[in-house]
Amino acid sequence: MRWSIAIPQSDADGFDAPGVKAHLARAEELGFEGAWTMELTIGAAPVLAPLEVLAYAAACTERLRLGVGVLITPLHDPLQLAASLTTVDRLSHGRLDVGIAPGGGSREFAAFGIEREGFVARFTEGLALMKEAWSDAPRVSFDGRFRRVEDLAIAPKPVQRPHPPVWFGGSAPKALARAVRLGDAFLGAGSVTTATFADQVVTLRRELERRERGTFPIAKRVYVRVDDDPARARRGMVASLHGIYGDTAGIEDVPVTGTADDVARGLAEVRDAGAGMIVLDPLGDDVTADREQLERLAADVLPLVS
């Protein structure tokens, strides 16, 4: 079982640079595999942008893989996004994992000047253009429905070849099939329950078998909080989730909270549902709270699961 952590991105009272640096250093000391950010461009929660936080994390770490899960790529220009991701990959000397998804639901496409109609086609074309930008070709040409470029010089290229691993998000059967067809791995959303994730894994494995694909990592973000007072743990986590997701139906059903034994059982269920890696996200009020959760999870919970 592989474990990663969420990087604190909340900036309600100013960015706690020393706290985040210490948090990442401790995660490396404790043997975590990676550290992940999330994208939340629109919303009341004061969440810093993911790639900029990863660039900072690259300077603070030596071993942790650095991931973003997930970028809603139709809201970004593909060439600019490819360049930003290349920069993080190079700053981290090849430690970047890229999570992407087309979006949907209540996404504010209009706020970004994007037509909702055709957003999946825009997503797949944008990914194709990014892969062209990351290719070994010194000059790139591309003729698509939304973008056409001709003989563009693009440098530098990512350290990881042919490109950083692309982790897909998504939940609908077509999205899961797309993940297997175009992606390198799958990251289940923190906003879905373990039961829903288990159903997604069944679909993914069926599609993997159909396409005769080999290695394909499957992971899940889990909103988690451990406390000797289970009611307090749940209250705090539910409040944090509503701060990010508002009144999204069913959001209160997704976290794993409670005593060390409670949380260990919940994480074991995620593992048994098919996760080879879990991104632990306490959604603390500040870096200190996240650091306390990191210590408790490492000392009291993970040994019961692993």
C-alpha angles and dihedrals in degrees: 000000000000124000131202132175136222116247111234107252102168114120104179094136104019132299112295097214097172090047094051091045091052090046092055093044091052091049089056091048091052092052102248114163101220149357121225139196131199133218119240107157098161123041144077095268110100096234119161120230112273105228094048089052090049090052088055090046090052089061092048099049141053107188112019117105109234119221141178117206110213134355115186092223100190086069091060134066104250097223094046091046091049090052092049092049091047089053093053091046091052095043089053093043093241104323101121127122116190120210116193139173136171094236122218133159109074096348113148097234092157091060088063095044092253124136111232090218109087096013092137091053088048089051096052093043091048091053090050090052092049090052090051090051089051094048124108091253110113090211125039133208124182132174113193142147094262104022136035122183129171130204097336119173108228123185149198108032127210119273091233113073134252082003140306113296110277114220115196127214126196142109113212117093091248090051091051092049088050090052091056093044098048108014139075098218143355130244117195114218122252088226094068127077125248089250092055091047090052090055090049091053091053090054092045093051092048090052092045090053092047091053093040092233121167126200112023116156118219121199141162137210110230124195101220138174128175122201136152085233104063094190092054091049092053095045092052095046095046090051090051092049092051088051089060105030101028113208095339108163114255096009091126089062097061108069128088109221142154138067122349090266092048093051093045090055092048093049091046088056090054090049092049090049088064110276114143090181131027124201105212112213117180094177090214122187090244142355092274091058091048090049091053090051091048091055094046094047093050095045105034109020115031095054087060091055103038 
